[in-house]
Amino acid sequence: MSYVCQICGKGNVMGRSHTHKRGVAGKRWKKRTTKTPRLFKVNLQRVTVLVNGEEKKMRLCAKCIKRVKKYKSIGEFNDIALA
């Protein structure tokens, strides 16, 4: 099973990170470091949800969990609740 949300399909995203190293206290500008690739991971949680009266274990992102708590319906799931 891949690392994606089972409702919205949100997954990992590649990006780049670098530090600026300005050296303000040393009163001189240092060279910036190189930009290195990094992985931004989605905040997935394994939760048990009630879908049309039956329990299912799903991997949901935190945003989808908030939506399920608030609206009790999300995407193609019309009757869904946290167990």
C-alpha positions in Angstrom: 0.0 0.0 0.0 1.5 3.3 -1.0 1.8 6.4 1.2 -1.3 8.3 0.1 -4.6 9.3 1.7 -7.4 6.9 0.8 -10.0 9.7 0.4 -8.3 12.6 -1.2 -5.2 11.0 -2.7 -2.8 13.4 -1.1 0.8 12.0 -1.1 4.4 12.8 -0.7 5.9 15.8 -2.6 9.5 16.4 -3.6 11.0 19.7 -2.8 14.4 21.4 -2.1 15.8 22.7 1.1 18.7 25.0 1.8 20.0 27.2 4.6 20.9 30.8 4.2 23.8 31.2 6.6 23.8 35.0 6.6 26.3 35.4 9.5 24.8 38.7 10.8 26.6 38.4 14.2 29.9 37.8 12.4 29.4 41.0 10.3 30.0 39.3 7.0 28.0 37.4 4.5 28.7 33.8 4.1 28.0 31.8 1.0 24.7 30.1 0.8 24.7 26.3 0.9 23.6 24.2 -2.0 19.9 23.3 -2.4 19.4 19.6 -1.6 16.4 17.5 -2.4 14.1 16.6 0.4 10.7 14.8 0.8 7.7 16.6 2.3 5.6 13.8 3.9 1.8 13.9 4.3 0.4 13.6 7.8 -1.3 10.1 7.5 -3.0 8.5 10.4 -4.5 5.0 10.6 -8.1 5.3 11.8 -11.1 3.1 12.1 -14.1 4.6 10.4 -17.8 3.6 10.0 -18.7 3.5 6.3 -22.4 2.8 5.8 -22.6 0.9 9.1 -19.4 -1.3 8.7 -16.1 -0.7 10.2 -13.0 -0.1 8.0 -9.4 0.7 8.8 -8.2 3.5 6.5 -5.1 5.7 6.2 -6.4 9.3 6.2 -4.6 12.6 6.2 -5.2 14.9 9.1 -7.3 17.3 6.9 -9.6 14.5 5.9 -10.1 13.4 9.5 -11.1 17.0 10.4 -13.6 17.0 7.5 -15.1 13.7 8.5 -15.6 15.0 12.1 -17.2 18.2 10.9 -19.4 17.1 7.9 -19.9 13.3 8.4 -19.6 13.0 4.6 -16.7 13.4 2.3 -16.0 12.6 -1.3 -17.9 9.5 -2.5 -18.5 8.5 1.1 -22.0 9.9 2.0 -22.3 8.2 5.5 -18.9 8.1 7.2 -18.0 8.7 10.8 -15.0 8.0 13.1 -15.4 4.9 15.2 
